[in-house]
Amino acid sequence: MIEISDLTKTYGGRPVLDGLDLTLGPGITGLLGPNGAGKTTLLRCLATTLAPDGGAVRAFGLDPGVPMQRTALRRRLGYLPQDPGFYPHFTAFDLVDYVAILKELTDRRQRHAEVRRVLAEVELTGQSRTKVRKLSGGMRQRLALAQALLGEPDLLILDEPTVGLDPEQRMLFRALVSRLGEDRTVVLSTHQTEDVAALCERVIVLRDGRVAFDGTPGELAGVAAGQVWLSDEAPAGARVFWRTADGRYRVLGGPPPGADVTPPGVEDGYLMLIGEVTA
Ligand SMILES: Nc1ncnc2c1ncn2[C@@H]1O[C@H](COP(=O)(O)OP(=O)(O)OP(=O)(O)O)[C@@H](O)[C@H]1O
């Protein structure tokens, strides 16, 4: 269980986390929010790579502000940062082995077995001896996940893990994360509402460093209930609409004349919530 209370972080006088209160439990929680909402800052506080200015994080009863407890917590978490910053000349195996050394897996034989295990878990056994610079974007992202899985962490923190992946790689990644969420706490930041709908049992929307929504993906979609329309004509005056593959216009907000109401998706609810659309 992870408890976050009254968490604050300020940059240049601007609150990026503004008194955040959250409790996170097992399963997959998705973090959505516009650019600059504070998602990465929150994840870094959870991952113990950034100290908050105020408030508290407790994960599994451990306080990352206390050095001994911080070390204990680091052993129980895996972190896939937004820019993993890999060494391009390392092989996949050596890179994960290097992180394993940093994580203090000191016994060489056990460490190598663990590196092989995590590479197999992300289906990169065949690329163990391939240099990082020769891996595709999807493979690199799976490698980033592999290093986060070292030591079987109870808490997995993934910052925009599917960014830049093609649909096939995204599906593969989704399947992996879904499996991992079965027996641990996964917190995943993303801009992909489809990933949230497909993977997460809970979604938290951050806006200006505060929780703007906390519920299920279905409940987030429900924010736009009765406000999503299909129209044969391009609607005059509507701010958000687009032409769909069947030639009709999908309109968010007030009803265009003669339009049919249609069930909302997570993206519709999110757009309504963050105020991109006014009813
Ligand atoms: N080290 C820093 N120094 C100054 N400002 C920072 C620093 N790190 C983050 N910020 C600012 O804090 C705000 C929140 O950043 P953060 O990366 O947490 O947002 P985010 O929700 O993850 O955004 P994105 O979706 O773009 O990744 C942004 O305005 C960012 O510019």
The ligand as an SDF file (V2000), in Angstrom:
LIG
                    3D

 31 33  0  0  0  0  0  0  0  0999 V2000
   13.8720   20.2620  -12.4710 N   0  0  0  0  0  0  0  0  0  0  0  0
   12.9180   21.1410  -12.8140 C   0  0  0  0  0  0  0  0  0  0  0  0
   13.1510   22.4740  -12.7460 N   0  0  0  0  0  0  0  0  0  0  0  0
   12.1890   23.3670  -13.0650 C   0  0  0  0  0  0  0  0  0  0  0  0
   10.9450   23.0440  -13.4600 N   0  0  0  0  0  0  0  0  0  0  0  0
   10.6560   21.7380  -13.5520 C   0  0  0  0  0  0  0  0  0  0  0  0
   11.6160   20.7150  -13.2320 C   0  0  0  0  0  0  0  0  0  0  0  0
   11.0340   19.5040  -13.4160 N   0  0  0  0  0  0  0  0  0  0  0  0
    9.7740   19.7490  -13.8320 C   0  0  0  0  0  0  0  0  0  0  0  0
    9.5500   21.0720  -13.9180 N   0  0  0  0  0  0  0  0  0  0  0  0
    8.2870   21.7010  -14.3300 C   0  0  0  0  0  0  0  0  0  0  0  0
    7.2620   21.1630  -13.5390 O   0  0  0  0  0  0  0  0  0  0  0  0
    6.0770   21.0170  -14.3030 C   0  0  0  0  0  0  0  0  0  0  0  0
    5.5530   19.6100  -14.1860 C   0  0  0  0  0  0  0  0  0  0  0  0
    6.4630   18.7440  -14.8440 O   0  0  0  0  0  0  0  0  0  0  0  0
    6.1980   17.1900  -14.9800 P   0  0  0  0  0  0  0  0  0  0  0  0
    7.3190   16.6700  -15.8140 O   0  0  0  0  0  0  0  0  0  0  0  0
    5.9900   16.5970  -13.6410 O   0  0  0  0  0  0  0  0  0  0  0  0
    4.8260   17.1700  -15.7830 O   0  0  0  0  0  0  0  0  0  0  0  0
    4.1340   15.9620  -16.5600 P   0  0  0  0  0  0  0  0  0  0  0  0
    2.7180   15.9380  -16.1190 O   0  0  0  0  0  0  0  0  0  0  0  0
    4.9240   14.7170  -16.3870 O   0  0  0  0  0  0  0  0  0  0  0  0
    4.2300   16.4810  -18.0580 O   0  0  0  0  0  0  0  0  0  0  0  0
    4.4190   15.6460  -19.4420 P   0  0  0  0  0  0  0  0  0  0  0  0
    3.0990   15.0370  -19.7240 O   0  0  0  0  0  0  0  0  0  0  0  0
    4.7710   16.7460  -20.3950 O   0  0  0  0  0  0  0  0  0  0  0  0
    5.5360   14.6620  -19.2330 O   0  0  0  0  0  0  0  0  0  0  0  0
    6.4160   21.4420  -15.7230 C   0  0  0  0  0  0  0  0  0  0  0  0
    5.9830   22.7710  -15.9070 O   0  0  0  0  0  0  0  0  0  0  0  0
    7.9130   21.3550  -15.7650 C   0  0  0  0  0  0  0  0  0  0  0  0
    8.4410   22.2880  -16.6700 O   0  0  0  0  0  0  0  0  0  0  0  0
  1  2  1  0
  2  3  1  0
  2  7  2  0
  3  4  2  0
  4  5  1  0
  5  6  2  0
  6  7  1  0
  6 10  1  0
  7  8  1  0
  8  9  2  0
  9 10  1  0
 10 11  1  0
 11 12  1  0
 11 30  1  0
 12 13  1  0
 13 14  1  0
 13 28  1  0
 14 15  1  0
 15 16  1  0
 16 17  2  0
 16 18  1  0
 16 19  1  0
 19 20  1  0
 20 21  2  0
 20 22  1  0
 20 23  1  0
 23 24  1  0
 24 25  2  0
 24 26  1  0
 24 27  1  0
 28 29  1  0
 28 30  1  0
 30 31  1  0
M  END
$$$$
